[in-house]
């Protein structure tokens, strides 16, 4: 069973190749929407090497960071087996 957890934003690692897909205008629009309506869907992270690694929700993460939030709601998912 997956449950939502609140995690410190600075504890979430974003892989470099994920960061390349970041669109600043999407982040700005999402930040405005989150201010007005709250975040509707938690981001997804996995545990890896003693930290949390972003799986899904880069723009939501960066929007919350831009708003000055220190924590974000996450769903912790199991790491994929290679």
C-alpha positions, -999 to 999 in steps of 0.1 A, spaced: 0 0 0 14 34 -10 10 63 13 18 100 10 47 113 30 60 148 35 97 150 26 121 179 27 126 192 -8 164 195 -3 166 158 4 153 149 -31 179 142 -58 170 150 -94 190 129 -120 208 151 -145 189 136 -175 156 144 -159 167 180 -152 172 185 -190 134 182 -195 127 212 -172 106 239 -188 106 272 -167 73 284 -181 56 252 -170 71 256 -136 58 292 -133 23 282 -144 23 253 -120 35 274 -91 6 298 -97 -19 269 -99 -5 253 -67 -9 287 -49 -45 289 -60 -56 253 -57 -29 234 -39 -10 204 -53 -35 179 -66 -11 150 -71 20 141 -51 53 136 -68 69 101 -68 103 93 -54 123 62 -46 149 55 -20 184 51 -33 219 55 -19 207 70 14 186 97 -3 153 101 -22 155 101 -60 128 118 -81 108 94 -103 79 116 -114 70 152 -109 100 174 -118 78 205 -126 57 201 -94 89 198 -74 105 229 -89 72 248 -86 71 241 -49 108 250 -46 101 283 -64 72 290 -39 97 287 -11 82 255 3 106 234 24 86 201 22 66 184 -5 41 156 -5 55 124 -21 46 88 -28 76 65 -22 77 38 -49 98 7 -51 129 10 -72 129 -9 -105 151 -39 -107 176 -37 -135 
